[in-house]
């Protein structure tokens, strides 16, 4: 097995076009854990939108099945890690 490291500054520079609207995300690593860069989160709680401000150096764990709309301020990135779906497990979009 070959091990590989990523120099984030170079990776971000090479993938900058994907981190701009309208796409705003890019997969860094696929597999059992998917690792991608995106923006912050706008969460819908009890039918009302709520901003979750994630400051530099902070982490936010979004519980499963929570409607959200990723947004990000200029010149910012978020790192998202999610597990691979199990065989037979459905992944879906939910419109609010």
MOHU-V619081 format. One record per backbone hydrogen bond with DSSP energy under -0.5 kcal/mol. NH is the residue of the N-H (numbers start at 1). CO is the residue of the C=O. Records with the same first field share a line. If there is no record, write none. Layout:
# MOHU-V619081
NH->CO ; CO
This chain:
# MOHU-V619081
8->6
11->7
12->8
13->9
14->10
15->11
16->13
18->15
19->15 ; 16
20->17
23->20
24->20
25->18
26->37
28->35
29->35
34->82
35->29
36->80
37->26
38->78
40->71
41->52
43->50
44->67
45->43 ; 48
48->45
50->43
52->41
53->51
54->52
55->53
58->55
62->60
63->61
66->63
67->65
69->42
71->40
76->73
78->38
80->36 ; 78
82->34
84->32
89->86
